[in-house]
Amino acid sequence: MKQQRRKPNYGICRGFLIPMGFPVACFESGLNYTPQSGDNFIVTYPKCGTTWAQHIVWMLQNDGQALPLGKNINLEVPHLEEVGAEFVAAIPSPRFIKTHLPYSFTPYSPDAKYIYIARNPFDCVVSFYYHTQGFVKHYDFADGTFDEFFELFIEGEVDWGDYFDHLLSWYEHRHQPNILFTTYEAMKKDPKQQIIEMAKFLGNSYLEKVKNLEILHSILEHTSFTKMSQEQSRWSSLRSPEMTPFIRKGEIGDWQNHFSQNQVARLTDKFRKKTAGIGIENLWPELIPISMHF
């Protein structure tokens, strides 16, 4: 008899699988949030540089000050689907808001701004696996294997749905003037330039801040992997302490330590089929397996 594959525990709202700790009422109200002029959204599929970007924009807003111990980034730059519309609306403007929603579900206004960060799917699934395994109360998947999680990821049976549907939904809107589309890999390659690009996108007041080299260097230092891997209660206070840390590796290419040849072929094949003729593979020309290029 075929052994049944283990799955994380999920809630569900509007067809989305969601972490068990997320109140469905908050998720629902988050979908109905009305963006205001001055709202700035950090948009990602899970595990694509979300917390990194949250800290960057928080430091931009706070003149290069790092988020201090005792504060939680998800209260400062709240997750819309977790806390709900009322919580977000109560924050003074300009607001910085996190979301994992695909484009069609994201509360949209031409007067709001959206920073979208994409990450190659190979590293994304590895990071997502450790994330799911580590939040024991949310998912009850502490003993789940990477192979089991990979099957769920490739079928789109994880929280916030299919990776490729999410990426494609934002990629086709990347040229809109109120959307800044970038990648985790670009942030790793040249974090200084990416911080400057974010500041420029957010407006002249932020651009003026990074012209101050003291502020710019502080943001570079305190949003580095070395600094963010310290005092991790700032990013999450719910992760089970015996599991891998929330800020785990921050590497590009760690997927090679986890994938079988069959998994490489299958994810490559899905990538090819979902993105044929669109050009998304050009986002990661040196990082995705050579068989991906077509």
N, C-alpha and C positions, 0 to 999 in steps of 0.2 A: 504494500500500500504506500502511495506517495505521501511523504511527510508534509503536513500543512505548514506553509510558510508563515512565520511570525510577522505581525504588522504592528506598527505603533497604534496607540489609541488616538483617535481624532474626534472632534466635534464636527458639526456640519452647519453651514449657513449659506443660503442662496446657491447651493451646489458646490461651495468651496469646502474642502477639508480644512479644519483649523485646529490649533493646539487645544487640548482639553481645558487649559487654564483661561482661555479667552471667553469672556461672557458673550453669548450669542447676541444679546440685546445691544452690547457695545459694538460688535462687528456690524450689525444691521444699521445702527445709527451712523457709524462711520461711513458707510456707503452713501448715506443721505446727507453728509456734510456739505454745506454751501461754502466754497472757497471765497475768500475775501482778497481784495487788492492788498498786496504785501505778504500774502502767504507764499511760502517756499517749501516745496515737497522734495524729500529725498526718496526716490523710487528705486526699488530693486526687487528682483526675485530673491528669496532667502539665500543668505550666505554669499553675497556678491559684493561685499564691501560696505554694507549698510552702516554698521557702527563706526567704522572708520570715517565715512562721510559725515555722519552725525556729529562726531567730535570736531571735524574740520569746520563745519558751519557754526557750531557752538563757539569755537574759539574765534572765528571771524566776527561773530556778533559780540564777543566779550573781549575784544582788543588784544587777542593773543594769550589770554589767561587760559590755562588748562582746567578741565573740569576737576574740581577738588574732590578729595575723598569725603564721602558723606552725601554726595549728590548722585543721582541716577540719570544717565543720559536719556533713558526712556520716559522720564518725567520732564526733562528739559526740552528734548526734541521727541515728542510723544508719538507712539505708534497708533495711528488713527483707528485701525481695526480693533485694537486691544482696549483703548480707553474710551472710544466713542466721541461723537460730535460735540456733545456738551462740554466735555473736558477740554477739547482742542479750542473751541470757540472762546473759552474763558481766558486763554493765554493772551497776554498783551501783544499787539502787532508791533513789529513784523514777526510772524510766527514761522517756525521751522517744524515741519511735520514729516514723519516717516510713514511710508506705506509700502506694502508688498503687492498691491493690486495691479492687475493688467490694465491697459489703457482704457478699455471700454467701461470698467467699473470704477476707475479713479475719479473722484470728484474733480471736475475740470472747470477752469475759468481762464479766459485769455488774459486776465489781469493777474493771475497767479503764475509762479514759476516752478518748473519741474526739472530736477537733476536726476537723470536716469543712469545707473551704473550697471553694466553688463559684465559677466565673468564667464570664461569658457566653461562649458558644461562638465568637462572632465574633472576639473578642480572643484566646481560647484557641488557635484554630487558627493564627493569625499567630505567636504566641509559640512554639508547638510546632514550626512550620516552621523558625524560626531556630534553635531548640534542636537539631533534627535535622540541619540543615545544618551547624551549628558543631561537632558532635562527629564529626569525620571518621572517627576510628578505630572508633567505635561503629556508624556508619551508612553511611559511604562515600556521602554524599549532598551533598557540597560544591557540586556543579554542578546540583543539583536545583532546580526552579522552584517558586514558590508554587502555581501552577496544578496542577502534578503532585501536590504534597503535599495540596492541597485535595481532590482526588479520593480520595485514600487516607483522609483524615480523615472525609469524609462517608460513606464506605462502612464505616468502623470498622476499616480495615485498617492500623492503626498500633499502636505498643506500648501495652499495657493495654486495647486494644479500643475499643469504641464509646463516645464521650463521653456520649451520652444514656443508654445503659444504666447507665453508672457513676453519673451524676448521679441518675437515678431510683432506683437501688438504695439510696442513702443518704438521699435526700429523704423517702422513705416512712417512714424510721425517725427523722426529725429531732426528734420529741417525746420520744424515750426519755431518761430522766434522765441517762444517762451519755454522751450525744451533744450536742455543741454545734455547731449548723449555722450557718454564716455565709457571707459572700461576699467575694470580693476587692474588689468595688466598695464594700461597706460599710467595709472596712478602709482603703480610699483616702479615703473621705468623712470618716471620723471615727476615725483610728487610735488616739487616746487612749482613746475609749470602748471600742473593740474590745480593746485591751490589758487594760483593766479587766475587761471581760467574760470574757476568757480566764483572767485571774487568779482571778476569782470562781469560775469553773467548776472550775478546778484545785484549789481548796481554800483554807481560811482563811489558811494560812501564806503563800500567794502573794498573796492579797488584802491582807494586812497589808503586804507589801513595796511594793505600788503606792500604798499610803496615804502612803508616804514619797515626797514630791514629787521629791527628788533622784534616787531610783531610777526613778520614772516618767518624768521628763524625759530621763534618760539612755537609757532604752529607746526613747522616742519619737525622740530624736536619732539614735541609732546603728542603728535599723531603718528610717530614712528612705531613700528612693531615693538621695539624694545621698551618704549615708555608705556604703550597701551597694554602690554602684557603684565604690567605692574598694577596693583590695586584694582583688581578686576571686578570688585563689587560695584564699581562705577558703571559697568556695562550690563551686569546681570547679578542680582542677588538670589536668584532662584535655582541656579545650576547646582547639581549635586556635587559636593566637594571632592568625592572620591573619583569622579569622572575626569576626563580630559578638560583642561581649562577652556573657557569661552573663547578667548583669544588664544588659538592653539598653535599655529605655525606661520600663517600669513605668507606661505610660499606659493610660487608658481611651478607647477609640474609635479606636485606631490601625488597626483593621481597615478603616476607610474609605479608607486609603491603599493597600489591597491588593486589595480585592474588586471583581470586575466585577458589573454588574447581574444577570447570570445567576447568579453565585455567591450573591449576596444572596438571590435568589428561591429558589434550591435549598436553602440552609441554613435559610432561614425556613420553607420547606415541610416540611423534615424535623423542625424544632423543633415545628411545629404538629401534625404527625402523631404524634410520639413522646410529646408531653406534653398532648394534648387533654384538657381537663376536670380537670387536676391542679392548675393554678394556678402552675406554675413560672415562667411568663412574668412574673408579678408580682415576681419577684426583681430584674428589670432593666427597670422600666417606662419609663425615659428613655434607655436605652442601646441597645436592640435595635430594628431598623428598624420604622418605624410600621406596616408591613404585617404585622408579627408579631402585633399585638394582635387578638384575636378573641373 
